[in-house]
Amino acid sequence: MSDVVDDLTRWLLQRLDWIAEQPWVDEFLTEAAGLRGTNMARWPLVDRARPLRGHTCIRCGGTGLMLYPPSSPGWPIAILCSNVQCGHSIPEDEWHQITERLEQYRGKRSA
């Protein structure tokens, strides 16, 4: 499927000047933009934020912690409380320490 999309994209790019002159170009752009929006919502190019179930905010005790993946390679993850009154941010290194301690605690409890 990817080859078909790549081939079609290449074909269209080679004909941009001709396409821009066509009477149907406005309709084409409107439809293409709508399809792109639908497809990006369905199959995003980046990971979406996800709730961290089973974890509570260390500041407000709320259960709305969210993990935001890095927006670019090499950038840190962001862990934020979704409570608008709190909004506490947990640095990535601190988050890893917390999860390691939780895993150790859970391992001791199950032993």
DOMIRO-372715 format. One line per field, with one value per residue: residue in three letters; z, y, x of N, C-alpha, C in turn. Coordinates in nm, 4 decimals, always signed. Each point is the difference from the previous one (the first is absolute). Layout:
! DOMIRO-372715
residu	(ALA  ...)
n.z	(Z  ...)
n.y	(Y  ...)
n.x	(X  ...)
ca.z	(Z  ...)
ca.y	(Y  ...)
ca.x	(X  ...)
c.z	(Z  ...)
c.y	(Y  ...)
c.x	(X  ...)
***
This chain:
! DOMIRO-372715
residu	(MET  SER  ASP  VAL  VAL  ASP  ASP  LEU  THR  ARG  TRP  LEU  LEU  GLN  ARG  LEU  ASP  TRP  ILE  ALA  GLU  GLN  PRO  TRP  VAL  ASP  GLU  PHE  LEU  THR  GLU  ALA  ALA  GLY  LEU  ARG  GLY  THR  ASN  MET  ALA  ARG  TRP  PRO  LEU  VAL  ASP  ARG  ALA  ARG  PRO  LEU  ARG  GLY  HIS  THR  CYS  ILE  ARG  CYS  GLY  GLY  THR  GLY  LEU  MET  LEU  TYR  PRO  PRO  SER  SER  PRO  GLY  TRP  PRO  ILE  ALA  ILE  LEU  CYS  SER  ASN  VAL  GLN  CYS  GLY  HIS  SER  ILE  PRO  GLU  ASP  GLU  TRP  HIS  GLN  ILE  THR  GLU  ARG  LEU  GLU  GLN  TYR  ARG  GLY  LYS  ARG  SER  ALA)
n.z	(+0.0000  +0.0786  -0.0778  +0.0101  +0.1296  +0.0146  -0.0785  +0.0627  +0.1153  -0.0405  -0.0486  +0.1138  +0.0718  -0.0915  +0.0416  +0.0993  -0.0941  -0.0585  +0.1168  +0.0278  -0.1269  +0.0599  -0.0614  +0.0171  -0.0089  +0.0113  -0.0782  -0.0832  +0.0199  -0.0136  -0.0999  -0.0577  +0.0330  -0.0390  -0.1061  -0.0153  +0.0299  -0.0763  -0.0955  +0.0207  +0.0096  -0.1050  -0.0761  +0.1222  -0.0399  +0.1045  +0.1056  +0.0446  +0.0731  +0.1083  +0.0557  +0.1164  -0.0344  +0.1177  -0.0507  +0.1139  -0.0117  +0.0116  -0.0771  -0.0902  -0.0282  -0.1034  -0.0698  -0.0320  +0.0351  -0.0826  -0.0869  -0.0270  -0.1088  -0.0240  -0.0233  +0.0411  -0.0862  +0.1101  -0.0195  +0.1192  +0.0685  -0.0002  +0.1311  -0.0263  +0.1085  -0.0360  +0.1319  -0.0546  +0.1173  -0.0507  -0.1051  +0.1073  -0.0194  -0.0437  +0.0323  -0.1217  +0.0452  +0.0549  -0.1167  -0.0602  +0.0893  -0.0189  -0.1310  +0.0104  +0.0860  -0.0840  -0.1011  +0.0694  +0.0328  -0.1232  -0.0368  +0.0989  -0.0389  -0.1224  +0.0633)
n.y	(-0.1188  -0.0019  -0.1026  -0.0377  +0.0285  -0.0585  -0.0981  -0.0011  +0.0085  -0.0848  -0.0729  +0.0235  -0.0220  -0.0950  +0.0106  +0.0544  +0.0419  -0.1168  -0.0641  +0.0937  -0.0355  -0.1124  -0.0017  -0.1248  +0.0832  +0.0963  -0.0690  -0.0202  +0.1276  +0.0383  -0.0854  +0.0363  +0.1258  -0.0242  -0.0651  +0.0989  +0.0907  -0.0692  -0.0136  +0.1275  +0.0207  -0.0755  +0.0462  +0.0528  +0.0971  +0.0548  -0.0488  -0.0415  +0.1021  -0.0642  -0.0387  +0.0329  -0.1035  +0.0129  +0.1199  +0.0537  +0.1205  +0.0229  +0.0955  -0.0360  -0.1145  +0.0828  -0.0603  +0.1280  -0.0850  +0.0805  -0.0964  +0.0995  -0.0771  -0.0222  +0.1309  -0.0214  -0.0713  -0.0672  +0.0453  +0.0557  -0.1038  +0.0295  +0.0072  +0.0202  +0.0683  -0.0652  -0.0004  +0.0826  -0.0404  -0.1108  -0.0807  -0.0754  +0.0305  -0.1244  +0.0378  -0.0260  +0.0517  +0.0957  +0.0070  -0.0148  +0.0882  +0.0738  -0.0229  +0.0225  +0.1011  +0.0402  -0.0269  +0.0588  +0.0990  +0.0031  -0.0086  +0.0859  +0.0712  -0.0309  +0.0267)
n.x	(+0.0816  +0.1078  +0.0339  -0.1272  +0.0002  +0.1182  -0.0433  -0.1167  +0.0633  +0.0908  -0.1004  -0.0685  +0.1083  +0.0143  -0.1248  +0.0680  +0.0841  -0.0106  +0.0149  +0.0932  +0.0105  -0.0311  -0.1175  +0.0398  +0.1051  -0.0929  -0.0813  +0.1023  +0.0396  -0.1257  -0.0191  +0.1148  -0.0300  -0.1244  +0.0460  +0.0870  -0.0937  -0.0844  +0.0905  +0.0340  -0.1310  -0.0180  +0.0986  +0.0161  +0.0801  -0.0577  +0.0618  -0.1144  -0.0407  +0.0426  -0.1142  +0.0515  -0.0692  -0.0600  +0.0232  +0.0398  -0.0467  +0.1303  -0.0512  -0.0945  +0.0648  -0.0131  -0.0934  +0.0149  +0.0970  +0.0658  +0.0312  +0.0833  -0.0054  +0.1286  +0.0050  +0.1236  +0.0740  +0.0258  -0.1219  -0.0174  -0.0461  -0.1274  +0.0022  -0.1290  -0.0353  -0.1092  +0.0118  -0.0901  -0.0468  +0.0519  -0.0122  +0.0208  +0.1265  +0.0145  +0.1248  +0.0476  +0.1139  -0.0742  -0.0665  +0.1178  +0.0458  -0.1075  +0.0039  +0.1306  -0.0215  -0.0964  +0.0805  +0.0983  -0.0826  -0.0466  +0.1281  +0.0282  -0.1071  +0.0396  +0.1142)
ca.z	(+0.0000  +0.0076  -0.1334  -0.0802  +0.0467  -0.0438  -0.1458  -0.0290  +0.0466  -0.0960  -0.1236  +0.0205  +0.0161  -0.1311  -0.0789  +0.0811  -0.0816  -0.0781  +0.0943  +0.0471  -0.1061  -0.0283  +0.0632  +0.1154  +0.1004  +0.1331  +0.0519  +0.0270  +0.1226  +0.1125  +0.0285  +0.0482  +0.1368  +0.0865  +0.0132  +0.0804  +0.1394  +0.0469  +0.0116  +0.1081  +0.1261  +0.0126  +0.0016  +0.0202  -0.0237  +0.1302  +0.1069  +0.0753  +0.1458  +0.0534  +0.1460  +0.0785  +0.0910  +0.1190  +0.0608  +0.0483  +0.0053  +0.1331  +0.0577  +0.0344  +0.0227  -0.1101  -0.0814  -0.1404  -0.0567  -0.1432  -0.0553  -0.1334  -0.0635  -0.0532  -0.1287  -0.0936  +0.0514  +0.0976  +0.0990  +0.1117  +0.0150  +0.0992  +0.0833  +0.0578  +0.0625  -0.0838  +0.0843  -0.0327  +0.1233  +0.0403  -0.1143  +0.0398  -0.1014  +0.0573  -0.0949  -0.0481  +0.0856  +0.1242  -0.0328  -0.0068  +0.1377  +0.0628  -0.0537  +0.0478  +0.1396  +0.0003  -0.0439  +0.1106  +0.1041  -0.0449  +0.0009  +0.1400  +0.0470  -0.0617  +0.0391)
ca.y	(+0.1188  +0.1164  +0.0239  +0.0643  +0.1388  +0.0677  +0.0179  +0.1012  +0.1281  +0.0396  +0.0346  +0.1287  +0.1043  +0.0300  +0.0693  +0.1066  +0.1167  -0.0347  -0.0138  +0.1341  +0.0689  -0.0690  +0.0620  -0.0791  -0.0017  +0.0369  -0.1172  -0.1002  +0.0376  -0.0127  -0.1424  -0.0543  +0.0491  -0.0736  -0.1375  +0.0031  +0.0195  -0.1249  -0.1021  +0.0347  -0.0288  -0.1450  -0.0578  +0.1129  -0.0255  +0.0026  -0.0627  +0.0898  -0.0074  -0.1089  +0.0062  -0.0949  -0.0625  -0.0609  +0.0914  +0.1238  +0.1168  +0.0119  +0.1298  +0.0178  -0.1296  -0.0310  -0.1188  +0.0407  +0.0169  -0.0260  -0.0111  +0.0585  -0.0477  +0.1088  +0.0518  -0.0175  -0.0984  +0.0496  +0.0862  -0.0799  -0.0172  +0.0925  -0.0566  +0.1139  -0.0197  +0.0658  +0.0854  +0.1382  +0.0688  -0.0494  +0.0097  -0.0396  -0.0658  -0.0892  -0.0186  -0.1374  -0.0806  -0.0246  -0.0968  -0.1328  -0.0405  -0.0341  -0.1269  -0.1075  -0.0262  -0.0672  -0.1382  -0.0706  -0.0161  -0.0995  -0.1296  -0.0428  -0.0361  -0.1260  -0.1098)
ca.x	(-0.0816  +0.0883  +0.0556  -0.1046  -0.0099  +0.1221  -0.0069  -0.1013  +0.0535  +0.1034  -0.0694  -0.0663  +0.1011  +0.0574  -0.1019  -0.0590  -0.0337  -0.1187  -0.1122  -0.0373  -0.0755  -0.1257  -0.1164  -0.0426  +0.1064  -0.0519  -0.0719  +0.1041  +0.0709  -0.0932  -0.0171  +0.1278  +0.0213  -0.0922  +0.0496  +0.1220  -0.0406  -0.0600  +0.1044  +0.0929  -0.0681  -0.0102  +0.1350  +0.0929  +0.1417  +0.0663  -0.0770  -0.0884  +0.0077  -0.0825  -0.0133  +0.0790  -0.0968  +0.0582  +0.0978  -0.0604  +0.0875  +0.0614  -0.0344  -0.1421  -0.0634  -0.0912  +0.0327  +0.0054  +0.1330  +0.0084  +0.1344  +0.0106  +0.1228  +0.0826  -0.0468  +0.1112  +0.0967  +0.0955  -0.0651  -0.0526  -0.1441  -0.0560  -0.1050  -0.0698  -0.1304  -0.1003  -0.0834  +0.0357  +0.0380  +0.1316  +0.0909  +0.1351  +0.0819  +0.1002  +0.1094  +0.0130  +0.0869  -0.0738  -0.1050  +0.0623  +0.0281  -0.1279  -0.0511  +0.0888  -0.0360  -0.1301  +0.0205  +0.0647  -0.0999  -0.0969  +0.0696  +0.0119  -0.1337  -0.0469  +0.0914)
c.z	(+0.0000  -0.1361  -0.0891  +0.0373  -0.0461  -0.1499  -0.0377  +0.0411  -0.0972  -0.1313  +0.0115  +0.0119  -0.1332  -0.0860  +0.0744  -0.0825  -0.0793  +0.0905  +0.0436  -0.1017  -0.0245  +0.0728  +0.1269  +0.1156  +0.1398  +0.0655  +0.0401  +0.1320  +0.1236  +0.0400  +0.0564  +0.1445  +0.0984  +0.0236  +0.0864  +0.1480  +0.0602  +0.0236  +0.1119  +0.1364  +0.0254  +0.0169  +0.0163  -0.0243  +0.1299  +0.1022  +0.0718  +0.1490  +0.0479  +0.1522  +0.0660  +0.1082  +0.1178  +0.0674  +0.0421  +0.0025  +0.1414  +0.0659  +0.0452  +0.0281  -0.1091  -0.0834  -0.1477  -0.0535  -0.1464  -0.0413  -0.1427  -0.0612  -0.0527  -0.1357  -0.1063  +0.0591  +0.0949  +0.1045  +0.1109  -0.0117  +0.1027  +0.0743  +0.0739  +0.0645  -0.0821  +0.0802  -0.0225  +0.1232  +0.0432  -0.1128  +0.0296  -0.1131  +0.0697  -0.1037  -0.0349  +0.0917  +0.1332  -0.0230  -0.0048  +0.1399  +0.0708  -0.0485  +0.0420  +0.1438  +0.0093  -0.0404  +0.1100  +0.1109  -0.0369  -0.0002  +0.1407  +0.0530  -0.0545  +0.0403  +0.1285)
c.y	(+0.1258  +0.0328  +0.0724  +0.1476  +0.0787  +0.0281  +0.1095  +0.1390  +0.0538  +0.0483  +0.1368  +0.1146  +0.0408  +0.0815  +0.1169  +0.1220  -0.0245  -0.0075  +0.1377  +0.0756  -0.0595  +0.0656  -0.0721  +0.0045  +0.0350  -0.1170  -0.1097  +0.0304  -0.0141  -0.1462  -0.0616  +0.0428  -0.0732  -0.1424  -0.0051  +0.0153  -0.1259  -0.1054  +0.0304  -0.0253  -0.1502  -0.0658  +0.1107  -0.0410  +0.0019  -0.0685  +0.1053  -0.0153  -0.1128  +0.0109  -0.1074  -0.0573  -0.0644  +0.0855  +0.1274  +0.1111  +0.0137  +0.1339  +0.0056  -0.1314  -0.0406  -0.1170  +0.0342  +0.0247  -0.0409  -0.0071  +0.0530  -0.0463  +0.1175  +0.0461  -0.0075  -0.1017  +0.0654  +0.0920  -0.0863  -0.0210  +0.1028  -0.0720  +0.1179  -0.0433  +0.0781  +0.0856  +0.1454  +0.0814  -0.0371  +0.0176  -0.0400  -0.0763  -0.0842  -0.0186  -0.1484  -0.0859  -0.0325  -0.1034  -0.1419  -0.0519  -0.0439  -0.1358  -0.1177  -0.0370  -0.0730  -0.1464  -0.0827  -0.0285  -0.1077  -0.1395  -0.0559  -0.0448  -0.1343  -0.1189  -0.0653)
c.x	(+0.0864  +0.0600  -0.1000  -0.0110  +0.1223  -0.0023  -0.0995  +0.0484  +0.1038  -0.0641  -0.0667  +0.1009  +0.0617  -0.0969  -0.0649  -0.0407  -0.1281  -0.1233  -0.0496  -0.0846  -0.1383  -0.1176  -0.0462  +0.0989  -0.0526  -0.0732  +0.0984  +0.0710  -0.0885  -0.0169  +0.1282  +0.0265  -0.0914  +0.0451  +0.1256  -0.0346  -0.0590  +0.1069  +0.0988  -0.0642  -0.0043  +0.1367  +0.1026  +0.1454  +0.0794  -0.0898  -0.0834  +0.0256  -0.0901  -0.0068  +0.0853  -0.0905  +0.0735  +0.1057  -0.0720  +0.1044  +0.0557  -0.0314  -0.1453  -0.0725  -0.0973  +0.0472  +0.0147  +0.1393  -0.0005  +0.1463  -0.0043  +0.1316  +0.0826  -0.0531  +0.1077  +0.0963  +0.1002  -0.0594  -0.0579  -0.1507  -0.0470  -0.1109  -0.0642  -0.1297  -0.1015  -0.0978  +0.0425  +0.0394  +0.1416  +0.1024  +0.1433  +0.0704  +0.1065  +0.1103  +0.0179  +0.0863  -0.0670  -0.1099  +0.0568  +0.0334  -0.1277  -0.0488  +0.0886  -0.0336  -0.1334  +0.0137  +0.0661  -0.1002  -0.1009  +0.0623  +0.0121  -0.1351  -0.0465  +0.0874  -0.0431)
***
